[in-house]
């Protein structure tokens, strides 16, 4: 994105940044680095670049300019503790080569879980986090908020009497604020990780930074996922972790250090999903999947498949669309930068997202006082966790995906669906766009794909009896 003309800089925020460091290393979008250098030549040094990213040595003033004048959700840069670390970050492969062979077959467990999501719990937790006044990474309130969350999560564990649950603090180099990780040990594949997270810190140009939506809403949403899973005594096959990160607002500091550590130690993170702002419904649809180049198309398509399966009809209905948030817009970027599959479902289209964030006005009353919007994200998170980590007892789907047979031949999708007639067959791409919709089909037939480009797609069959069946396919 083009950097917009510079307007008013926040002097107080500059002071806060300058108190932490004079100049610092970071990675950012290569085009933005060039524009930033041209506008502020004495504040920015470009150390190295590839075709997409640059390593920069920049001042807090330049960081603030980048943060406010690039169309992005997050800081627009990723803080690195040294030049070597920054150069290493842009030399890594950013795309996972794994095939995500996820299936949907845990209907009973998922429906039990999403039926227990309580928006009032999310609302109450947002209010608690808002009440700190600020959770800026270098304040006492930030440290206290993490310690209090640790006590809350430990209280959830104590109520279960289980020994496969734990909470740990993670201290950082780039910030005095710690991160927090809640772990449910996997039963049969403990060395495979399914991770969700959000960030604990807030930021504002004034002393008040309540951060109710950004990102108390995400932390409260993740905490509700934990509560529900413990309530149903969920015991996954893979290890599931929930992360509350420090210092996202000044360059994804907490998540970057954690993801780098996991990669350095060879941890097999199967997939990661970020929950950063879940409670402001600024657009006509509910969940917006971010489709930036570093996001996983496979994982995005699986989130869409989950919503088509669990949220298309019935009492847990919600809708979805797609959006773009650009370079390093939230903590999922840290995982993508280390070669892991990552996704970011967001509360609205970024052009219509909460206008009150990063100010004293980011309060619950200005987003959604009932937290019903955030509850939808808690349901999606539970669907994702349960279907990817699986449970110790395999539930039976109401209608297995195997009841549909499909194959692609000569640019046509050939299908066979038992004895049921098809009300609609929809072809959806990895951004959630519906490319083809055919109605009133026989149980056996084919759909012309000549107008569709090569890629990964989802076929959604809705039968005349009301059942929804999904199948992924590749067109090459």
Buried (B, 14 or more C-beta within 10 A) or exposed (E): BEBEEEEEEBEEBBEBBEEBBEBBBBBBBBBBBBBBBEBBEEBBBBBBBEEBBBBBBBBBBBBBBBBBBBBBBBBBBBBBBEEEBBBBBBEEEBBBEBEBEBBBBBBBBBBBBBEBBBBEBBBEBBBBBBEBBBBBBBBEBBBEBBEEBBEBBBEBBEEEEBEBBBBEEBEBEBBBBBBBBBBBBBBEBBEBBBBBBBBBBBBBBEEBBBBBBBBBBBBBBBBBBBBBBBBBEBBBBBBBBBBBBBBBBBBBBBBBBBBBEBBEEEBEBBBBBBBBBBBBBBBEBBBBBBBBEBBBBBBBBBBBBBBBBBBBEEEBEBBBBBBBBBBBBBBBBBBBBBBBBBBBBBBBBBEBBBEBBBBBBBBBEBBBBEBBBBBBBBBBBBBBBBBBBBBEEEBEBEBEBEBBEBEBEEEBBBBBBEEBEBBBBBBBBBBBEEEBEBEEBEBEBBBEBEEBEEEBBBBBBBBEEEBBBBBBBEBE
